[in-house]
């Protein structure tokens, strides 16, 4: 269980205050207008931003004093953040040893992660030799190698074409079920929530307006407080 309790933050003149609970092993989507605070909330959970007040806890443990790398979570960003001068194996290996002193056990973990994202055998390739979708799969493999129970997705597939984006979301959802991960996913695309999120939190003006079963948002009678937002997934 992830609990966000009265977490406050200021961005310029905008004041934000978030409260939210995420169930174990679920995929929860964060959607809402641009600038509403979705990515800020994810950064606060991950520890990349420091709140003015409030609490983030995972399974009852307050993680507020922990550095991002100490928290039981990992983040996949829109930009894959691969190092161009490092091979696929080395980019993933950074998650296992920052100095890249990789043991045979580490290399087995890397092979396993690459196989899981359908990139087996590409260990020696460099990012420039990969397609955009392949680079994002390498970034996903790196998050898997960290073996954290919580995965935070900050629009990592929004730049991909729709068929590839849907394929990547399916892959993430399969991995969630296999590993029992808890996922929080930021998206500007309601389609993404419709595809893999059991519940969806609607964020507006720096607060959580409500948390809903995702299917309700795409019904003919969405909640009236958010009915003006477009909740019609692409066919």
TITI-143176 format. One record per residue (C-alpha): residue in one letter; z, y negated, x negated. Coordinates in steps of 0.2 Angstrom, whole numbers, padded with zeros to 4 digits. Example, Ala and Ser with C-alpha at 12.3 -4.5 7.8 and 13.67 -1.06 7.14 Angstrom:
ATOM  residu      w      v      u
ATOM       A   0039   0022  -0062
ATOM       S   0036   0005  -0068
//
This chain:
ATOM  residu      w      v      u
ATOM       X   0000   0000   0000
ATOM       X  -0005  -0017  -0006
ATOM       X   0006  -0031   0001
ATOM       X   0001  -0050  -0001
ATOM       X   0016  -0060   0005
ATOM       X   0014  -0079   0008
ATOM       X   0004  -0081  -0008
ATOM       X   0000  -0099  -0010
ATOM       X  -0013  -0108  -0021
ATOM       X  -0021  -0125  -0023
ATOM       X  -0039  -0128  -0027
ATOM       X  -0041  -0147  -0028
ATOM       X  -0036  -0154  -0011
ATOM       X  -0038  -0137  -0003
ATOM       X  -0021  -0128   0000
ATOM       X  -0022  -0109   0002
ATOM       X  -0009  -0097   0009
ATOM       X  -0012  -0079   0011
ATOM       X  -0003  -0064   0019
ATOM       X  -0011  -0047   0020
ATOM       X  -0007  -0028   0020
ATOM       X  -0020  -0016   0013
ATOM       X  -0017   0003   0018
ATOM       X  -0018   0016   0004
ATOM       X  -0035   0023   0001
ATOM       X  -0044   0012   0013
ATOM       X  -0059   0000   0010
ATOM       X  -0055  -0017   0016
ATOM       X  -0068  -0031   0017
ATOM       X  -0065  -0049   0015
ATOM       X  -0078  -0060   0023
ATOM       X  -0080  -0078   0029
ATOM       X  -0089  -0094   0026
ATOM       X  -0093  -0100   0008
ATOM       X  -0078  -0108   0000
ATOM       X  -0065  -0101   0012
ATOM       X  -0055  -0093  -0002
ATOM       X  -0061  -0075  -0003
ATOM       X  -0064  -0074  -0021
ATOM       X  -0049  -0084  -0025
ATOM       X  -0038  -0071  -0015
ATOM       X  -0046  -0057  -0025
ATOM       X  -0042  -0067  -0042
ATOM       X  -0024  -0069  -0036
ATOM       X  -0022  -0051  -0033
ATOM       X  -0030  -0046  -0049
ATOM       X  -0019  -0059  -0059
ATOM       X  -0034  -0070  -0065
ATOM       X  -0026  -0084  -0055
ATOM       X  -0008  -0089  -0054
ATOM       X   0000  -0092  -0037
ATOM       X   0011  -0107  -0033
ATOM       X   0022  -0095  -0023
ATOM       X   0022  -0079  -0015
ATOM       X   0021  -0061  -0020
ATOM       X   0009  -0047  -0023
ATOM       X   0015  -0029  -0023
ATOM       X   0007  -0012  -0025
ATOM       X   0017   0003  -0018
ATOM       X   0033  -0008  -0018
ATOM       X   0031  -0014  -0036
ATOM       X   0030  -0033  -0038
ATOM       X   0015  -0035  -0050
ATOM       X   0016  -0054  -0051
ATOM       X   0023  -0054  -0069
ATOM       X   0010  -0042  -0075
ATOM       X  -0005  -0047  -0085
ATOM       X  -0022  -0042  -0077
ATOM       X  -0024  -0027  -0089
ATOM       X  -0007  -0021  -0084
ATOM       X  -0009  -0021  -0065
ATOM       X  -0014  -0005  -0057
ATOM       X  -0031  -0011  -0053
ATOM       X  -0048  -0015  -0060
ATOM       X  -0062  -0028  -0055
ATOM       X  -0080  -0026  -0053
ATOM       X  -0089  -0043  -0053
ATOM       X  -0106  -0049  -0048
ATOM       X  -0111  -0051  -0066
ATOM       X  -0110  -0034  -0074
ATOM       X  -0101  -0042  -0090
ATOM       X  -0109  -0029  -0102
ATOM       X  -0110  -0033  -0120
ATOM       X  -0128  -0034  -0125
ATOM       X  -0125  -0028  -0143
ATOM       X  -0115  -0013  -0138
ATOM       X  -0123   0003  -0131
ATOM       X  -0119   0010  -0114
ATOM       X  -0106   0022  -0122
ATOM       X  -0098   0008  -0131
ATOM       X  -0097  -0004  -0116
ATOM       X  -0088   0010  -0106
ATOM       X  -0078   0015  -0121
ATOM       X  -0070  -0003  -0121
ATOM       X  -0060   0003  -0106
ATOM       X  -0053   0017  -0116
ATOM       X  -0050   0009  -0133
ATOM       X  -0052  -0010  -0136
ATOM       X  -0056  -0006  -0154
ATOM       X  -0069   0007  -0149
ATOM       X  -0060   0021  -0159
ATOM       X  -0066   0034  -0147
ATOM       X  -0060   0052  -0148
ATOM       X  -0069   0067  -0142
ATOM       X  -0058   0066  -0127
ATOM       X  -0064   0048  -0124
ATOM       X  -0082   0053  -0125
ATOM       X  -0079   0067  -0112
ATOM       X  -0072   0054  -0101
ATOM       X  -0087   0043  -0104
ATOM       X  -0099   0057  -0100
ATOM       X  -0090   0061  -0084
ATOM       X  -0091   0043  -0078
ATOM       X  -0109   0042  -0082
ATOM       X  -0113   0058  -0073
ATOM       X  -0103   0051  -0058
ATOM       X  -0114   0036  -0057
ATOM       X  -0130   0046  -0060
ATOM       X  -0133   0039  -0078
ATOM       X  -0130   0055  -0088
ATOM       X  -0138   0055  -0105
ATOM       X  -0140   0036  -0106
ATOM       X  -0125   0034  -0118
ATOM       X  -0136   0027  -0133
ATOM       X  -0146   0015  -0122
ATOM       X  -0142  -0004  -0123
ATOM       X  -0141  -0015  -0108
ATOM       X  -0158  -0024  -0111
ATOM       X  -0166  -0007  -0109
ATOM       X  -0159  -0004  -0092
ATOM       X  -0163  -0011  -0075
ATOM       X  -0152  -0022  -0065
ATOM       X  -0146  -0008  -0054
ATOM       X  -0143   0003  -0070
ATOM       X  -0132  -0011  -0078
ATOM       X  -0121  -0012  -0063
ATOM       X  -0119   0007  -0063
ATOM       X  -0113   0006  -0081
ATOM       X  -0101  -0008  -0076
ATOM       X  -0095   0004  -0062
ATOM       X  -0093   0018  -0074
ATOM       X  -0082   0007  -0085
ATOM       X  -0071   0004  -0070
ATOM       X  -0070   0022  -0067
ATOM       X  -0065   0026  -0085
ATOM       X  -0050   0015  -0083
ATOM       X  -0043   0026  -0069
ATOM       X  -0034   0013  -0059
ATOM       X  -0030   0017  -0041
ATOM       X  -0036   0000  -0034
ATOM       X  -0054  -0006  -0036
ATOM       X  -0058  -0025  -0032
ATOM       X  -0076  -0029  -0029
ATOM       X  -0081  -0047  -0030
ATOM       X  -0099  -0046  -0023
ATOM       X  -0105  -0035  -0037
ATOM       X  -0121  -0029  -0028
ATOM       X  -0126  -0045  -0020
ATOM       X  -0140  -0049  -0032
ATOM       X  -0148  -0032  -0029
ATOM       X  -0162  -0028  -0017
ATOM       X  -0156  -0022   0000
ATOM       X  -0160  -0003  -0003
ATOM       X  -0152  -0003  -0020
ATOM       X  -0137  -0012  -0013
ATOM       X  -0134   0000   0001
ATOM       X  -0136   0014  -0012
ATOM       X  -0123   0007  -0023
ATOM       X  -0111   0004  -0009
ATOM       X  -0113   0022  -0003
ATOM       X  -0109   0028  -0021
ATOM       X  -0093   0017  -0022
ATOM       X  -0088   0024  -0005
ATOM       X  -0091   0042  -0011
ATOM       X  -0080   0038  -0027
ATOM       X  -0067   0031  -0016
ATOM       X  -0065   0047  -0006
ATOM       X  -0066   0058  -0021
ATOM       X  -0053   0049  -0031
ATOM       X  -0042   0042  -0017
ATOM       X  -0045   0024  -0022
ATOM       X  -0040   0009  -0012
ATOM       X  -0054  -0004  -0012
ATOM       X  -0054  -0023  -0008
ATOM       X  -0072  -0030  -0006
ATOM       X  -0077  -0048  -0006
ATOM       X  -0094  -0050   0002
ATOM       X  -0105  -0064   0010
ATOM       X  -0115  -0051   0019
ATOM       X  -0107  -0043   0035
ATOM       X  -0119  -0028   0032
ATOM       X  -0108  -0023   0017
ATOM       X  -0092  -0022   0028
ATOM       X  -0101  -0013   0042
ATOM       X  -0107   0000   0029
ATOM       X  -0091   0006   0021
ATOM       X  -0076  -0004   0026
ATOM       X  -0064   0003   0039
ATOM       X  -0056  -0014   0042
ATOM       X  -0061  -0032   0038
ATOM       X  -0051  -0047   0035
ATOM       X  -0059  -0064   0040
ATOM       X  -0055  -0078   0028
ATOM       X  -0057  -0096   0033
ATOM       X  -0050  -0112   0026
ATOM       X  -0039  -0104   0014
ATOM       X  -0030  -0091   0025
ATOM       X  -0032  -0074   0033
ATOM       X  -0037  -0078   0051
ATOM       X  -0035  -0060   0056
ATOM       X  -0038  -0042   0051
ATOM       X  -0049  -0031   0062
ATOM       X  -0057  -0014   0064
ATOM       X  -0074  -0017   0057
ATOM       X  -0083  -0009   0071
ATOM       X  -0075  -0022   0083
ATOM       X  -0083  -0036   0073
ATOM       X  -0100  -0029   0076
ATOM       X  -0098  -0025   0095
ATOM       X  -0104  -0036   0109
ATOM       X  -0087  -0044   0111
ATOM       X  -0080  -0049   0094
ATOM       X  -0063  -0057   0093
ATOM       X  -0065  -0075   0101
ATOM       X  -0057  -0084   0086
ATOM       X  -0072  -0078   0075
ATOM       X  -0086  -0076   0087
ATOM       X  -0095  -0090   0079
ATOM       X  -0098  -0081   0063
ATOM       X  -0113  -0070   0062
ATOM       X  -0108  -0051   0064
ATOM       X  -0124  -0043   0066
ATOM       X  -0129  -0030   0052
ATOM       X  -0147  -0029   0047
ATOM       X  -0156  -0014   0055
//
